Amino acid sequence: MRPVTCRTCGNEVLCEKYSPAHTQVQWTGDAAEVCPRIGERVAAGEPSARVRSCEALRESIARAVADGTLVIADKDGNPVPGTAPAVADA
């Protein structure tokens, strides 16, 4: 799992991507305290375990994939062919 930091609130989670559609996120224990969007939902009565994500975190994970910080890999950690970000010509 690789750390990904939300570009909005600074919350750090651990992520793995096995395909463009499948993202595994491991939350830290204080996610509801760090992320204002999750905190709002928990304060409104939603159990923190039921809050799966927020848009800002999803965008941060997508950005990590786009910039190559988070690689889409198989269960053994090998990059999945055809999923690496495009490399700009220098």
C-alpha positions as CSV (number, residue, x, y, z in Angstrom):
1,M,0.0,0.0,0.0
2,R,1.2,3.5,-0.8
3,P,0.4,6.7,1.1
4,V,-1.8,9.2,-0.6
5,T,-2.4,12.6,0.9
6,C,-5.6,14.5,0.2
7,R,-4.7,17.7,-1.6
8,T,-7.6,19.5,0.2
9,C,-7.4,18.6,3.9
10,G,-4.0,16.8,4.2
11,N,-5.5,13.5,5.4
12,E,-3.2,10.6,4.6
13,V,-4.6,7.2,3.7
14,L,-2.9,4.1,2.3
15,C,-4.0,3.0,-1.2
16,E,-3.7,0.1,-3.7
17,K,-5.1,0.1,-7.2
18,Y,-5.6,-3.3,-8.9
19,S,-7.5,-1.8,-11.9
20,P,-8.7,1.6,-13.0
21,A,-12.0,0.9,-11.3
22,H,-10.7,-0.8,-8.1
23,T,-9.1,1.2,-5.4
24,Q,-8.5,-0.2,-1.9
25,V,-8.2,2.5,0.8
26,Q,-7.0,2.0,4.4
27,W,-8.0,4.8,6.6
28,T,-6.1,6.1,9.5
29,G,-7.9,6.1,12.9
30,D,-8.3,9.9,12.9
31,A,-9.8,10.4,9.4
32,A,-13.0,11.9,10.8
33,E,-11.0,14.4,12.8
34,V,-8.7,15.4,9.9
35,C,-11.1,15.4,7.0
36,P,-13.8,18.0,7.3
37,R,-16.1,16.3,4.9
38,I,-16.0,13.0,6.7
39,G,-16.2,14.8,10.1
40,E,-19.4,16.5,9.0
41,R,-21.0,13.2,8.1
42,V,-19.9,11.6,11.4
43,A,-21.2,14.7,13.3
44,A,-24.5,14.3,11.5
45,G,-24.8,10.7,13.0
46,E,-23.4,8.6,10.2
47,P,-21.0,5.9,11.6
48,S,-17.4,6.6,10.5
49,A,-17.0,3.1,9.2
50,R,-19.8,3.7,6.7
51,V,-18.2,6.8,5.2
52,R,-16.3,5.4,2.3
53,S,-14.6,8.5,0.9
54,C,-15.0,12.0,-0.2
55,E,-14.7,13.7,-3.6
56,A,-11.5,15.5,-2.7
57,L,-9.8,12.3,-1.6
58,R,-11.0,10.5,-4.8
59,E,-9.6,13.4,-6.8
60,S,-6.3,13.2,-4.9
61,I,-6.1,9.4,-5.6
62,A,-6.8,10.0,-9.3
63,R,-4.0,12.6,-9.4
64,A,-1.6,10.2,-7.7
65,V,-2.4,7.6,-10.4
66,A,-2.0,10.3,-13.2
67,D,1.4,11.5,-11.9
68,G,2.7,7.9,-11.3
69,T,2.9,8.2,-7.5
70,L,0.2,5.4,-7.2
71,V,0.6,2.6,-9.8
72,I,-2.1,0.2,-10.9
73,A,-0.6,-3.2,-10.0
74,D,-1.5,-6.8,-9.8
75,K,-1.6,-8.7,-6.4
76,D,2.1,-9.2,-6.6
77,G,2.9,-5.5,-7.1
78,N,3.7,-5.7,-10.8
79,P,2.4,-2.8,-12.9
80,V,-0.6,-3.8,-15.0
81,P,0.3,-3.3,-18.7
82,G,-1.4,-0.4,-20.4
83,T,-2.2,1.5,-17.1
84,A,0.9,3.5,-16.6
85,P,0.6,7.3,-17.0
86,A,1.7,8.7,-20.3
87,V,5.2,10.2,-20.2
88,A,5.6,13.6,-21.8
89,D,8.4,14.1,-24.3
90,A,11.2,16.2,-22.9
